């Protein structure tokens, strides 16, 4: 039976990095994760369309590349627990665990006697029934990693009892669902960084330390990850296949755009930044630089409304200048007309909402693959 290196590392006090597979269920993703140096993949069945046939292929790829696989299963009946294990998964994660009784029930389904009442099968994990039954059951109980997700207020209140349940190895804090449970998901603070969620991390971390369990969460590299590790987090879901693919594609395109011939807009902006463009003489400027009068007019409008915004609220300057830099870089979905209409429209909002609105627009626009900046801005403004 395969040794679970990730569980061994956790028991040894190590911090482990894990890649999530949430939507692209191709064994190649597992192979690429292994090539990148990851020792464990988290395969999501709770929020996805993943079926058992495709799960079998992912687990087989993980075993072939020496990578551990942990499956977040849907919260449900016994057969949803044992089937991933019999396909060879190295561990399971139970979502929305709210009580010690629920954690014990999970252990009973996933472990053999004496901890549980799991039934004997002849799956991949037992070399299709060829292993000695007694040795197999003992090894299965030792090697299988079980995690319980703490992502509800009720789970936090019961966390000391949940952490004490024998057979549970990992308490995984779900910051977004926890923020929803606390009713703070729309407070304008990243869910993991909210004070209520941070307080929950402290309590979960203390419970894990007292019971000798590991704490985990999903968080990208940066300040938030450092805070999570400082509170005792040792299991880090640090990226998923969609963000890795999206960021790679975006970097490739932006690098390519950087070497392309500058657009007329970029050329005009460069002249404007060097002080070589007379925006007070739209017709003359258009004629001298052999561009359309409307293009010069759009630039003049943007410059005017940009200056008005910064004068009215200097704190908004970084966000308005960020918009100008996006124009200079020639980034997707942002035209001069968008930029000056946004600068004009933002002034219709209360000043205390300007920064929030522009930040939310960038947060939505930058990761998107389609959609104009103005469209995202209008949608954000409509929610205020």
Helices and strands as residue ranges (DSSP letters): H 5-11, E 16-21, H 27-35, E 40-44, H 52-65, E 68-73, H 78-86, E 91-94, H 100-110, G 124-126, H 133-143, E 145-150, H 153-157, H 159-163, E 170-173, H 175-182, G 191-193, H 195-211, E 214-218, H 223-230, E 233-240, H 241-259, H 264-273, H 282-288, H 293-312, G 314-316, H 317-329, H 336-346, G 351-353, H 354-367, H 373-382
